[in-house]
């Protein structure tokens, strides 16, 4: 029997490197969809994504890239209140809408042929 573990390890390293290189493109797609989802006029009705008032929520996002997770997170302290609502305000959910809108393109990015 032939030991192919070394060859398999090399191929896995190449694929892992290519995945890491694709992560910024995938997070950019999340960011692009965030701009689209958060483009409603203000005020937004309950249950709809928040409307644009100052544009701070749309402008302040940080990309997250880990070995197994990609994403974006808002730097605005009130993003969670909009997403989940409060005792005085109905939720204006946007997180899942961004993910759902971005996933087809993200799948395409990671399904491109690997070298």
KAQUIUR-V233741 format. One record per pair of residues at least 4 apart in sequence whose ideal C-beta (glycine too) atoms are under 8 Angstrom apart, sorted by the first residue. I is the first residue (numbers start at 0). GAP is how many residues later the second one is. Records with the same first field share a line. If there is no record, write none. Layout:
# KAQUIUR-V233741
I->GAP ; GAP
This chain:
# KAQUIUR-V233741
3->4
4->4
5->4
6->4
7->4
8->4
9->4
10->4
11->4
12->4
13->4 ; 100 ; 101
14->4 ; 99
15->4
16->4
17->4 ; 96 ; 97
18->4 ; 91
19->45
21->4 ; 87 ; 88 ; 90
22->4 ; 42 ; 47
23->4 ; 39 ; 41
24->4 ; 84
25->4 ; 44 ; 76 ; 80 ; 83 ; 84
26->4 ; 36 ; 37 ; 38 ; 43 ; 44 ; 45
27->4 ; 35
28->4 ; 73 ; 76 ; 77 ; 80
29->4 ; 40 ; 41 ; 42 ; 68 ; 69 ; 72 ; 76
30->4 ; 30 ; 32 ; 41
31->4 ; 70
32->4 ; 65 ; 68 ; 69
33->4 ; 24 ; 27 ; 38 ; 60 ; 64
34->4 ; 23
35->65
36->12 ; 57 ; 60 ; 61 ; 64
37->11 ; 12 ; 14 ; 19 ; 20 ; 56
38->13 ; 19
39->4 ; 8 ; 9 ; 10 ; 11 ; 12
40->10 ; 11
41->8 ; 9 ; 10 ; 11
42->8
43->4 ; 5 ; 6 ; 7 ; 48
45->39 ; 44 ; 45 ; 46
46->43 ; 44 ; 45 ; 46
47->44
48->43 ; 44 ; 45 ; 48
49->7 ; 32 ; 42 ; 44
51->5 ; 6
54->4
55->4 ; 20
56->17 ; 19 ; 21 ; 22 ; 25
59->14 ; 15 ; 16
60->11 ; 12 ; 13 ; 14
61->10 ; 11 ; 13
62->7 ; 8 ; 9
63->5 ; 6 ; 7 ; 8 ; 9
64->4 ; 5
65->4
69->36
71->26
73->5
77->4
78->4
79->4
80->4 ; 5 ; 8
81->9 ; 10 ; 12
82->8 ; 9 ; 10 ; 11 ; 12
83->7 ; 9
84->4 ; 5 ; 6 ; 7
92->4
93->4
94->4
95->4
96->4
97->4
98->4
101->4
102->4
103->4
104->4
105->4
106->4
107->4
